Amino acid sequence: MAYVRQVEPHEAAGLVKQHYEAGLARAGKVFNILRIQSLTPQALDSTMHFYVQVMHGKGPLRRWVRELLATVVSRANGCVY
């Protein structure tokens, strides 16, 4: 299995710490999708802004439909979250 170095929650600072804390508040843990981007804080920040716009921004789909689509795609890809 490949290993990618990542910033651990107790080592986080700046943008990474902000996103880790938000992840903890949202889900009670810091998911790997955040950790894997932790060495490039600007990429992590951009990814999270994109996620917020896709899931919470204005658009023709209601929030529950967006969540359902994300769940179906995750399931099809064998992703647990």
N, C-alpha and C positions, 0 to 999 in steps of 0.2 A: 504494500500500500504506500502511496506517495505521502510525503509529509510536507506541509507548508508551514513555515514559521509564522507565528501570530502573537499579537499582544494579548497577554492574559489580563483578565478584568482588574486584578489588583495592581497592575503595572500601567493601566491606561491613563492617558492625560489628554487634555484639549478636546478636539472633535471626537476622537475615539472614545474618550470617557463619557462625553455627552450622549453618544449613540449607544454605548453599552448601558448607561443608566436608563435611557429611554426604553431599551430592549428589556431590561429587568422590570421596569414599571409595566410594560405592555404584556409580557409573557412570563415573568418570574424567573427568566434565565437569559443568558446571552447566547443566541443561536449561532451555529458555525458560519452561517451566511454573513454575519457581521464580523466574526473573528477572522475569517479568511481574507477580508479586505482591510484589516487593521493596520497593516504596514504602509498603506497608502490612504491616509485620512481623507484626502480630497475625493478620492474615488468612492470611499465609504459614504461620505457626505452626499455626493452626487447621486449615488444609488438610492439612498434613503429618501432624498427629495423626489426622485423619479417615482419610487414606490408610493409615496404619499400622494403625489399627483394622480397616479393611475388608480389607486384605491379610494381616494377621498376627494379628488378634484371633480370639477364639473364635467359632465358627459351624459350620453344618452342611457347608460346603464345604471340601474339602482345598485346600491352598495352590496346588497345580498347576492345579486347576480354576479358581480365582480368576484366576491368571495367564493361563490360556487364554481365559477370558471377557474379560479386559481386552485381550488381543491381538486377539480377534475384533472387539470394539467399536472399537478403534483403527483396525483395518484398514477396517472399514465406514465410518468417519468420515474416512478418508484421512489419518490421523495416523501419523507415522513412529515414534512411541515410545509 
